[in-house]
Amino acid sequence: MSDLSQRKSDHLRLAVEGDVGFRQRSALLECVDLVHNALPELAVEEVDLSAQVMGKTLRAPLLIAGMTGGTVQAGRINKELASVAEELGIAFGLGSQRAMLKDPKAAPSYAVRSEAPKALVFGNIGMVQAAQMSSTALLDLARAVGVDALCVHLNPAMELIQADGDRDFRGGEDLFRRLTAELPFPVMAKETGCGISAQVASRLVACGVRHVDVSGAGGTSWVAVETQRAEGQRKALGEQFWDWGIPTAASVALLAPLGFRTLCATGGVSNGLQVAKALALGAHLCGVARPVLQALEHGGRAAAVDHLRQIELELRTAMVLVGARDVATLRSVPRVIRGELREWLTQLS
């Protein structure tokens, strides 16, 4: 097994069973209170969960966020979860396609269109790798698996813990300027568990980026994942930076005024009430990753479907209780910001 394949296998094992959550930091969605509407004038069946994202209509504003690819096991997981996304009418994200660049034989582990012919599917490549590729090569990478959009992931914290990780993160702004001008489909800037600040988001806007996934702190810590794999100085370094990042709720609230066409809240989102809170802060879409993977691996495809249907039920319930007939209305309902989240927004606004 190649080093990259071994890393992908380690990532899956740790994501399902490992101690890789943030230790002292949450997504801060518990600091958001939605205001109860005792007279909603709304029937449950009137609630419309649908969302328009990148030209496609989703049945609910949910994304099975990108997690894996590059191995036989990863291919099975991608196909099963893509079929779940197709059944539920939600979006699906592939894990990093870097393995395809290393070995074309890895491509089938990302080929999910047969399972999800109509779903909104996101491709995925790291910023450092993308900066070394031509726009034509990236277009070919996306077309090889038929994605609708390409996520360019930003993961400096994770890379710095890896013994053989990237160390040079220059060229990102030039890359996004080039890709947003030259690729014929949406380009999404995506973090990997450490969030995006308002300052970085403003730079992305200036580069032409109109779609972002904050992937904030509070769910799976990919620094923790790499710490579990590391040794010596790198392991000690990872212990120090285990909880590094901007909480998801803070990142979403700080970026909401910037006018992104797609603002996705991923990182520590696992239930429908959390989805409702993230949408009320300004998100258009919410990504769920580790809880769906764990449901799949522990209970099979049916368990993954049940977990996501429960999220939909909880979201619909929250919308009735705040009097929001549709997702657009939910994004403007009254909410109260408390505690640490209020500090983030006050000090960084």
Rosetta blueprint (number, residue, H / E / L):
1 M L
2 S L
3 D H
4 L H
5 S H
6 Q H
7 R H
8 K H
9 S H
10 D H
11 H H
12 L H
13 R H
14 L H
15 A H
16 V H
17 E H
18 G L
19 D L
20 V L
21 G E
22 F L
23 R L
24 Q L
25 R L
26 S L
27 A L
28 L L
29 L H
30 E H
31 C H
32 V E
33 D E
34 L E
35 V L
36 H L
37 N L
38 A L
39 L L
40 P L
41 E L
42 L L
43 A L
44 V H
45 E H
46 E H
47 V L
48 D E
49 L L
50 S L
51 A E
52 Q E
53 V E
54 M L
55 G L
56 K E
57 T E
58 L E
59 R L
60 A L
61 P L
62 L E
63 L E
64 I E
65 A L
66 G L
67 M L
68 T L
69 G L
70 G L
71 T L
72 V H
73 Q H
74 A H
75 G H
76 R H
77 I H
78 N H
79 K H
80 E H
81 L H
82 A H
83 S H
84 V H
85 A H
86 E H
87 E H
88 L H
89 G L
90 I L
91 A E
92 F E
93 G E
94 L L
95 G L
96 S L
97 Q L
98 R H
99 A H
100 M H
101 L H
102 K H
103 D L
104 P H
105 K H
106 A H
107 A H
108 P H
109 S H
110 Y H
111 A L
112 V L
113 R L
114 S L
115 E L
116 A L
117 P L
118 K L
119 A L
120 L L
121 V E
122 F E
123 G E
124 N E
125 I E
126 G E
127 M H
128 V H
129 Q H
130 A H
131 A H
132 Q L
133 M L
134 S L
135 S H
136 T H
137 A H
138 L H
139 L H
140 D H
141 L H
142 A H
143 R H
144 A L
145 V L
146 G L
147 V L
148 D L
149 A E
150 L E
151 C E
152 V E
153 H E
154 L E
155 N L
156 P H
157 A H
158 M H
159 E H
160 L H
161 I H
162 Q L
163 A L
164 D L
165 G L
166 D L
167 R L
168 D L
169 F L
170 R L
171 G L
172 G H
173 E H
174 D H
175 L H
176 F H
177 R H
178 R H
179 L H
180 T H
181 A H
182 E H
183 L L
184 P L
185 F L
186 P L
187 V E
188 M E
189 A E
190 K E
191 E E
192 T L
193 G L
194 C L
195 G L
196 I L
197 S L
198 A H
199 Q H
200 V H
201 A H
202 S H
203 R H
204 L H
205 V H
206 A H
207 C L
208 G L
209 V L
210 R L
211 H E
212 V E
213 D E
214 V L
215 S L
216 G L
217 A E
218 G L
219 G L
220 T E
221 S L
222 W H
223 V H
224 A H
225 V H
226 E H
227 T H
228 Q H
229 R H
230 A L
231 E L
232 G H
233 Q H
234 R H
235 K H
236 A H
237 L H
238 G H
239 E H
240 Q H
241 F H
242 W L
243 D L
244 W L
245 G L
246 I L
247 P E
248 T H
249 A H
250 A H
251 S H
252 V H
253 A H
254 L H
255 L H
256 A H
257 P H
258 L H
259 G L
260 F L
261 R L
262 T E
263 L E
264 C E
265 A E
266 T E
267 G L
268 G L
269 V L
270 S L
271 N L
272 G H
273 L H
274 Q H
275 V H
276 A H
277 K H
278 A H
279 L H
280 A H
281 L L
282 G L
283 A L
284 H L
285 L E
286 C E
287 G E
288 V E
289 A L
290 R H
291 P H
292 V H
293 L H
294 Q H
295 A H
296 L H
297 E H
298 H H
299 G H
300 G H
301 R H
302 A H
303 A H
304 A H
305 V H
306 D H
307 H H
308 L H
309 R H
310 Q H
311 I H
312 E H
313 L H
314 E H
315 L H
316 R H
317 T H
318 A H
319 M H
320 V H
321 L H
322 V H
323 G L
324 A L
325 R L
326 D E
327 V H
328 A H
329 T H
330 L H
331 R L
332 S L
333 V L
334 P L
335 R E
336 V E
337 I E
338 R L
339 G H
340 E H
341 L H
342 R H
343 E H
344 W H
345 L H
346 T H
347 Q H
348 L H
349 S L
